[in-house]
């Protein structure tokens, strides 16, 4: 996850966390709540997690909230709203302008959440940030207001600051719900209260009063132990739970004894809290009763017992932990049992269970030993490589998947696995999408080993292999992102490109080019690709998308372009209505040696291009000389709107003009500044002129070639991933916000989709979205199907861009009716 925000505890001690960017945005997923289980690893499977003990796959999410910007979280303790609200969670959804109620229901050793709207506001300036329960059980909601704009997907035009507010939510005056009297216990004479009187308040319905009683009794220490013994044996469950939490805070042997006694309580919440308390104090005497609780009918109690046993680090518990695996199969309890074994860190005690007849026990023993070895300074492993490699061919799905999961974390074993790469790719090619992704991700982790790369390269270059199998091999290399591109892989892809000159397969060709774009290519490696890519560009049967992707790869090694390729690029400008394709074409034209007269012709017609294309071409035209630049200035003077052209590009062009043309250039700069000031007026005019929209027609606009929306944006996993996922965009953006973001995309940027400008030491400029970075390299996505991996040593600077990758001009490209229909469709995406 990128940003953990708030943490709350339930009455019995569970930890619940709110966080944003828990997952890579896709299919409406992004932010949510976690049940933060001890030792659990959550979120995205990326390098940040390296070094943390793992018990298997990432832990599951408790509640998915989409692009909510989840923030404040509260666990409700009162009965003011009714008994059914007690123990519920309330989370603030900043972007969705609401507070969500979460009802937790036990499922296995964790929970599932039933979510419902508790408070919703239709004002675009209402942004709840936190919610807090007051002593009387009312809920205080803090609204930030509309002044905060950073990463906030609303209008960026200057407007009067909308200040925040604090709201109090309580039952209606005529409600039949019971009113809490003296909620803060102000009428209680606390200074003269006896310990018996304090103990009588441990189960009080007023949370503030109960907390104060716990504070006083905990401060009394061992003097209060007799009272607690009576309470945990005689009182109602709420009072017993209060007494137990007080005992956990008292550092005394008798307190530990009383906590151990609670492990046999009839109430599962008390057994859970007792296990938690025993673990916090590392109470080694509690090992036997905790071991008994591994078979508890309440799986949450079994999980808490496993957590406590792990903290005791007693090797005698290994057998019980492993045997418990066979009776419980949910991920939360499996994790805690395995994590306890890892914490005990006694691999020899686990080794005998590798030969268990139970696949469940075998798998847990393998994972535990593997992770103990990973954390140990001892170089000798007790996990036999041959055993794992053999199980990579097991007919048992659990052992098969576990063996591959472990093997993927040991690149040094890859030599022994290389002959199984092709069967795995064949399996990936015929599996459903989730299983295929798992197989490919597993293989990608082994790419640092040359024998695995060679096996992948063999499949990529094999003309007799089925296309889906070759596509799986290419995808494996693409997501592996090695620090250096292996020679065998490069040669295999180059061979595939040469093959495509004669035998064209559109999907295979485009995948090969996209794979190359994801790899760090050295100068010599790019040079080896020149001949096949130029040949493909000259081939009229090759799609313009593939031609653009290939030419983009060559960068500064692009040779003088043939007239045929230049004409194909000009055809893209003439025929394509997709702005990003046009931008890519102009970038190639600007950076390539061109036939004589090409730049002059482009300068004459620059007023027919969009602002992003003009920005791409201006630097090349500026460098070409006064005559060409003067022709471009004449063409630019015909434009009514200059606001979308990047300011520095236009300023550099004007500075380069001869003295006799400087006044005309200055006039252009002044017009550009004036155009920017007119943006708000223009937007209001468009909004006022839009006819009623139709969401059905809007879908046709969204999915059609004219708008090209699906080139960059996905909805419900269908579409590109260059721009933000739009599956739930209607929840967080109003019609006015959507209009502004379509017509004037550079006014606001969605978090994680901010564009940057990277300048290399050779003077090359790249504009794109930062997708990945390591200590050695950064990866920019420069287009829907193009990425650029740059070594840090070659980078001069990285700076935020003020211009969105999304092109301007959709108010001209689309008719008013199409624009209105598109907004209606997006508003309906919830």
SVG drawing of the C-alpha trace seen along z (x, -y; Angstrom):
<svg xmlns="http://www.w3.org/2000/svg" viewBox="-41 -44 68 84">
<polyline fill="none" stroke="black" stroke-width="0.4" points="0.0,0.0 1.1,-3.6 -0.5,-5.3 -1.8,-3.8 -4.0,-6.4 -5.9,-5.5 -5.8,-2.6 -8.5,-1.4 -8.9,1.4 -12.1,3.5 -13.2,4.3 -11.5,7.6 -8.3,6.3 -8.4,6.7 -6.6,4.0 -8.3,2.4 -6.5,0.1 -7.7,-2.4 -5.4,-3.0 -5.2,-4.5 -3.6,-2.9 -3.8,0.5 -3.8,1.9 -2.9,0.7 -6.0,-1.1 -8.0,1.3 -11.5,2.5 -12.7,-0.1 -10.3,1.2 -7.8,-1.1 -8.4,-2.1 -9.8,-0.1 -9.7,1.3 -7.4,4.1 -7.7,6.5 -4.1,5.9 -3.1,9.4 0.2,9.7 3.0,10.4 0.7,10.0 2.0,8.5 -0.6,6.6 -1.1,4.5 1.0,4.6 3.6,7.3 6.6,5.0 10.2,4.5 9.1,2.5 8.0,5.9 11.5,7.5 13.0,8.6 9.7,9.1 8.9,12.7 6.2,14.1 3.7,16.9 2.4,17.2 0.4,14.8 -0.5,11.3 -3.1,11.1 -6.7,10.3 -8.4,6.9 -11.2,6.5 -13.2,3.9 -12.6,2.5 -13.7,-1.1 -12.4,-2.1 -11.1,-5.6 -12.6,-6.8 -9.4,-8.4 -10.2,-6.5 -9.1,-8.5 -10.5,-8.7 -11.7,-5.5 -13.6,-4.8 -14.7,-1.7 -18.1,-2.6 -18.5,-1.5 -21.7,-3.0 -25.4,-1.8 -26.7,-5.3 -27.7,-4.4 -29.0,-1.0 -27.3,2.2 -26.9,3.3 -24.4,0.4 -22.1,1.4 -18.8,2.7 -19.4,1.2 -16.7,-0.8 -17.2,-4.2 -14.8,-5.3 -14.6,-8.6 -14.4,-8.5 -12.9,-11.9 -13.5,-11.6 -16.9,-10.0 -18.2,-12.7 -19.6,-10.2 -19.1,-8.3 -19.4,-4.5 -20.7,-2.1 -19.0,1.3 -20.6,4.2 -18.0,6.8 -19.1,10.4 -16.7,13.3 -15.5,15.4 -12.9,18.0 -10.2,16.4 -10.9,12.9 -13.9,10.9 -16.0,9.8 -17.5,6.4 -21.0,5.4 -20.8,1.8 -23.6,-0.7 -23.8,-4.5 -24.2,-6.2 -23.8,-9.9 -23.9,-11.2 -23.6,-14.8 -24.3,-15.9 -22.1,-19.1 -18.9,-18.8 -17.1,-20.7 -18.0,-18.2 -15.0,-16.1 -15.2,-14.1 -11.7,-13.5 -12.3,-12.1 -15.1,-10.8 -14.9,-10.6 -17.4,-9.2 -18.3,-11.6 -19.1,-10.4 -22.8,-10.5 -22.5,-8.2 -23.1,-10.9 -20.7,-10.9 -18.5,-14.0 -17.6,-14.3 -14.8,-16.6 -15.4,-18.1 -12.2,-19.5 -14.2,-21.6 -13.3,-22.6 -10.1,-24.5 -7.8,-21.4 -7.1,-20.8 -3.9,-18.7 -4.8,-15.2 -8.5,-16.2 -10.4,-15.4 -12.6,-18.6 -12.4,-21.8 -9.0,-23.6 -10.3,-27.0 -9.9,-29.6 -13.1,-30.0 -13.9,-31.3 -12.5,-29.1 -15.0,-26.7 -14.1,-26.2 -14.6,-23.0 -17.1,-22.3 -17.7,-19.8 -21.0,-18.0 -22.6,-16.1 -24.8,-13.2 -27.2,-12.0 -30.6,-10.2 -33.6,-12.4 -35.2,-14.1 -38.3,-11.9 -36.3,-8.7 -37.2,-5.7 -33.5,-5.0 -32.3,-5.2 -30.6,-8.5 -27.3,-8.1 -27.3,-10.1 -24.1,-11.6 -22.1,-10.1 -18.7,-11.4 -19.4,-10.2 -19.0,-13.7 -21.4,-13.0 -19.3,-10.1 -17.1,-10.9 -14.0,-9.3 -11.6,-10.4 -13.6,-8.6 -14.6,-5.5 -13.6,-2.2 -12.1,0.5 -15.3,2.5 -17.2,-0.5 -14.8,-0.9 -15.0,2.8 -18.8,2.4 -18.2,-0.1 -16.1,2.2 -19.1,3.3 -20.7,-0.2 -22.5,-1.1 -20.7,-4.5 -17.3,-4.0 -15.7,-7.0 -16.8,-5.7 -15.6,-2.2 -12.2,-3.5 -11.8,-5.6 -12.6,-2.6 -9.9,-0.6 -7.4,-3.4 -8.0,-3.6 -7.9,0.1 -4.8,0.5 -3.1,-2.3 -3.9,-0.4 -1.9,2.5 -1.7,5.7 -4.0,4.2 -6.9,4.6 -6.2,8.3 -8.6,9.7 -11.4,7.6 -10.5,8.7 -10.6,12.4 -14.1,11.9 -15.1,10.0 -13.8,12.5 -15.5,15.3 -18.9,13.7 -19.6,10.7 -21.3,10.3 -19.1,10.7 -18.6,6.9 -17.4,6.5 -15.2,9.6 -13.6,8.2 -13.0,4.9 -11.3,6.7 -9.2,8.7 -7.8,5.7 -7.1,4.2 -5.1,7.3 -3.1,7.1 -1.9,3.7 -0.8,4.9 2.8,6.3 2.4,9.1 2.5,12.9 -0.9,13.2 -2.3,11.0 -0.7,13.4 -2.3,16.4 -5.8,14.7 -5.3,13.9 -4.4,17.6 -7.6,18.6 -9.5,16.5 -8.3,18.7 -11.0,21.1 -13.8,18.5 -17.1,19.4 -17.1,16.1 -14.9,16.2 -14.1,12.5 -12.6,13.0 -10.6,16.1 -9.3,14.0 -8.3,11.1 -6.7,13.5 -4.6,15.0 -3.6,11.6 -2.6,10.6 -0.6,13.8 1.3,13.1 2.0,9.5 3.6,10.5 5.4,13.5 3.9,15.7 5.7,19.0 3.6,20.7 0.6,20.1 2.0,22.4 -0.2,25.4 -3.6,23.6 -2.7,21.6 -1.9,24.8 -5.3,26.1 -6.9,23.0 -5.5,23.9 -8.4,26.2 -10.9,23.5 -14.3,23.5 -13.8,19.8 -11.1,19.5 -10.3,16.0 -9.3,17.3 -7.2,20.0 -5.4,17.3 -4.8,15.2 -3.4,18.3 -1.1,19.0 0.2,15.4 0.9,15.7 2.7,19.1 4.9,17.6 6.0,14.9 6.9,17.5 9.5,19.1 9.2,22.5 10.2,25.3 7.9,27.8 4.9,26.0 6.0,26.7 4.1,30.0 0.9,28.5 1.1,25.6 1.6,27.8 -1.1,30.3 -3.5,27.3 -2.9,26.4 -4.8,29.6 -8.0,28.6 -8.1,24.9 -7.8,23.8 -8.7,20.1 -5.9,17.7 -5.9,15.7 -5.3,18.7 -2.9,20.4 -0.9,17.2 -0.8,17.0 0.1,20.7 3.0,20.3 4.1,17.0 4.3,18.6 6.6,21.3 8.8,18.6 9.0,16.7 10.0,19.8 12.8,20.1 13.7,23.8 13.9,25.3 15.2,28.7 12.0,29.2 9.9,28.7 12.0,30.8 10.3,34.1 7.0,32.7 8.2,32.3 7.4,36.0 3.9,35.7 1.1,37.5 -0.9,34.3 -0.3,31.8 -1.5,29.0 1.2,29.8 3.9,30.3 3.2,26.9 3.3,25.1 6.5,26.8 8.1,25.9 7.1,22.2 8.2,21.9 11.6,23.5 12.2,21.4 11.4,18.2 13.5,19.2 16.4,19.8 15.9,16.4 16.1,14.6 19.0,16.7 22.7,15.7 23.5,19.4 24.3,20.1 23.3,23.8 19.7,24.5 17.6,27.3 15.2,27.1 16.4,29.5 16.5,27.9 15.7,31.2 12.6,31.8 11.2,28.4 12.2,28.8 10.5,32.2 7.3,30.8 7.3,28.2 5.9,31.1 3.5,32.4 -0.1,33.4 -1.3,31.9 -2.3,28.2 -1.3,27.0 2.1,28.6 2.6,27.6 1.8,23.9 3.8,23.8 6.9,25.3 6.8,22.8 6.2,19.9 9.3,21.0 11.4,21.7 10.6,18.2 12.3,16.8 15.5,18.7 16.9,17.7 19.9,19.8 17.8,22.9 16.6,21.8 19.1,24.0 17.2,27.1 13.9,25.5 14.8,24.3 13.4,27.4 10.0,26.8 9.7,23.2 8.0,24.2 5.4,26.5 4.6,23.6 4.2,21.2 1.9,23.7 -0.1,23.9 -0.3,20.1 -1.5,19.9 -4.4,22.2 -5.4,21.1 -7.8,18.4 -6.5,14.8 -5.9,14.9 -4.0,18.3 -2.1,17.3 -0.9,14.0 0.3,16.0 2.3,18.4 3.9,15.6 4.7,13.6 6.3,16.6 8.5,17.2 9.4,13.5 11.0,13.7 13.5,16.2 14.6,14.1 17.8,13.1 19.1,16.6 20.5,17.0 19.2,20.5 15.6,19.3 16.2,16.4 17.5,18.8 14.5,21.0 12.2,18.0 14.2,16.9 13.9,20.3 10.1,20.1 10.0,16.5 12.1,17.4 10.4,20.7 8.2,20.2 6.5,23.6 5.4,22.6 1.7,21.5 1.3,17.7 -0.4,17.7 2.7,19.5 5.1,17.0 2.9,14.2 3.2,15.6 7.0,15.7 7.1,12.1 4.8,11.0 7.1,12.8 10.1,10.8 8.1,7.6 7.1,7.8 10.4,9.1 12.2,5.8 15.8,7.0 18.4,4.4 20.1,5.4 18.6,6.9 20.0,10.4 21.6,10.9 19.7,14.2 16.4,12.4 17.2,9.5 18.3,11.9 15.1,13.9 12.9,10.8 14.9,9.5 14.5,12.9 10.7,12.6 10.7,9.1 12.5,10.4 10.0,13.2 7.1,10.7 8.4,8.9 7.3,12.0 4.7,13.6 2.7,10.9 0.9,11.6 -0.4,8.3 -0.8,9.4 2.6,11.1 4.4,8.2 2.9,5.5 3.6,7.6 7.3,8.0 7.6,4.3 6.0,3.6 8.3,6.0 11.3,4.3 9.9,0.9 9.8,2.3 13.5,3.4 16.6,1.2 18.3,1.2 21.9,0.1 23.1,-1.8 24.5,1.3 21.3,3.2 19.1,0.5 21.4,0.5 20.8,4.2 17.0,3.5 17.3,0.7 17.2,3.0 14.1,5.1 12.2,2.2 12.8,0.0 11.8,2.9 8.6,3.3 7.9,-0.4 8.3,-0.2 5.8,2.7 2.4,1.4 0.7,4.5 2.2,3.6 -0.2,1.6 0.5,-2.1 0.5,-1.2 3.3,1.3 5.2,-1.1 5.0,-3.9 6.0,-1.5 9.0,-0.3 10.2,-3.7 9.9,-5.0 12.2,-2.3 15.1,-3.4 15.3,-6.8 18.5,-8.7 19.6,-5.7 16.8,-6.2 18.4,-6.5 17.1,-8.9 13.5,-7.9 12.5,-6.7 9.9,-8.7 7.5,-5.7 7.8,-5.8 7.5,-9.6 4.4,-9.4 2.9,-6.8 3.6,-9.2 2.0,-12.0 -1.0,-9.8 -1.4,-9.3 -1.6,-13.0 -4.0,-13.3 -6.3,-10.3 -6.1,-9.4 -8.5,-11.0 -6.7,-9.5 -4.7,-12.3 -2.0,-10.1 -1.2,-8.4 -0.8,-11.8 1.4,-13.0 3.6,-9.9 3.9,-10.5 5.0,-14.1 7.5,-13.1 9.1,-10.7 9.1,-13.2 10.7,-15.8 13.5,-13.5 14.4,-11.8 16.5,-12.8 13.9,-13.6 13.9,-14.0 14.5,-17.5 11.5,-19.8 9.6,-17.7 10.0,-20.1 9.2,-23.1 6.0,-21.4 5.1,-20.6 5.8,-24.3 3.4,-25.5 0.6,-23.2 1.4,-23.4 -1.9,-25.2 -3.8,-22.1 -2.3,-20.1 -3.2,-19.9 -1.4,-21.7 0.5,-18.5 1.7,-17.9 2.8,-21.5 4.7,-21.3 6.5,-18.2 7.5,-19.8 8.4,-23.3 11.9,-22.4 12.9,-20.7 11.5,-23.5 13.4,-26.1 16.7,-24.3 16.2,-24.0 16.8,-27.7 15.1,-31.1 13.3,-30.3 11.5,-27.2 10.7,-28.9 9.4,-32.0 7.0,-29.8 5.8,-28.1 5.2,-31.5 3.1,-32.6 1.1,-29.3 0.7,-29.8 -0.7,-33.2 -3.7,-31.6 -4.6,-29.8 -7.3,-31.2 -6.3,-29.4 -2.6,-29.0 -3.2,-28.0 -2.5,-24.3 1.0,-24.8 3.7,-24.3 5.0,-27.7 8.7,-26.9 8.6,-25.5 6.9,-28.7 9.2,-31.0 12.3,-29.2 11.0,-29.6 10.3,-33.3 13.8,-33.9 15.3,-32.2 13.5,-34.5 15.5,-37.2 15.0,-40.7 12.6,-41.6 10.2,-38.9 10.6,-39.3 7.5,-41.6 5.3,-39.0 6.7,-36.3 6.0,-38.5 2.5,-39.0 2.1,-35.2 3.3,-34.9 0.8,-37.6 -2.0,-35.8 -1.0,-32.5 -1.2,-34.1 -4.5,-35.7 -5.8,-32.4 -5.0,-30.8 -6.9,-33.5 -9.9,-32.9 -10.1,-29.2 -12.7,-29.6 -14.9,-31.7 -14.6,-29.2 -15.4,-26.3 -18.5,-28.1 -19.6,-28.7 -19.2,-25.0 -21.1,-23.9 -24.0,-26.3 -24.2,-25.1 -24.2,-21.3 -27.5,-19.5 -28.9,-16.8 -26.6,-13.7 -27.5,-10.0 -25.4,-7.4 -26.1,-4.7 -24.8,-6.9 -22.0,-8.0 -20.7,-4.4 -20.4,-4.4 -18.3,-7.6 -16.2,-6.2 -15.4,-3.0 -15.1,-4.5 -12.0,-5.3 -12.9,-9.0 -12.4,-9.7 -9.8,-7.0 -10.7,-6.8 -10.1,-3.1 -6.6,-3.5 -5.6,-5.0 -8.4,-4.3 -9.9,-1.1 -13.4,-0.5 -14.1,2.9 -10.6,4.2 -11.4,3.4 -9.2,0.8 -5.7,-0.7 -3.9,-1.5 -2.0,-4.6 -4.6,-6.9 -6.6,-6.5 -9.1,-3.7 -12.6,-5.0 -14.7,-2.1 -16.1,-4.3 -15.4,-7.8 -19.0,-8.9 -18.7,-8.4 -15.9,-11.0 -16.4,-13.5 -19.4,-15.8 -20.4,-16.6 -18.6,-19.9 -15.4,-18.2 -15.6,-15.7 -16.1,-18.4 -13.1,-20.4 -10.9,-17.3 -11.9,-16.4 -11.6,-19.9 -8.7,-21.2 -6.8,-18.1 -3.7,-20.0 -5.6,-21.8 -5.6,-18.8 -3.7,-15.5 -5.0,-12.3 -2.6,-10.9 -0.1,-8.5 -0.8,-9.8 1.2,-13.1 3.5,-13.5 7.2,-14.3 9.8,-15.6 13.1,-13.6 16.2,-15.2 19.2,-13.0 22.8,-14.0 22.7,-13.8 19.9,-16.4 17.2,-13.9 13.8,-14.9 11.2,-12.3 7.6,-13.2 5.6,-10.5 4.3,-9.0 6.7,-7.5 5.8,-3.8 8.7,-2.3 12.0,-3.3 14.9,-1.5 18.4,-2.6 19.7,-2.0 16.9,-3.0 13.5,-4.7 10.8,-3.6 8.5,-6.1 5.3,-5.2 5.4,-7.6 2.3,-6.4 -0.4,-3.8 1.9,-1.0 5.3,-2.6 7.6,-2.8 11.2,-4.0 13.6,-2.6 16.4,-5.1 19.6,-4.4 19.9,-6.9 23.5,-7.6 22.3,-8.9 19.6,-11.3 20.3,-15.0 17.1,-16.0 13.5,-14.8 10.9,-17.5 7.1,-17.7 5.4,-18.6 2.7,-21.2 1.2,-19.6 -1.0,-16.5 -0.2,-13.5 -3.9,-13.6 -4.2,-15.9 -6.3,-19.0 -8.9,-19.7 -11.7,-17.2 -14.2,-20.2 -13.3,-20.5 -12.8,-16.8 -16.2,-15.9 -19.5,-17.6 -21.4,-19.1 -23.8,-16.2 -21.0,-13.6 -19.3,-15.5 -22.5,-15.6 -23.2,-11.9 -19.7,-11.0 -20.1,-12.9 -23.4,-11.2 -21.8,-7.8 -18.9,-8.6 -21.3,-10.0 -23.2,-6.7 -20.0,-4.7 -20.3,-4.0"/>
</svg>
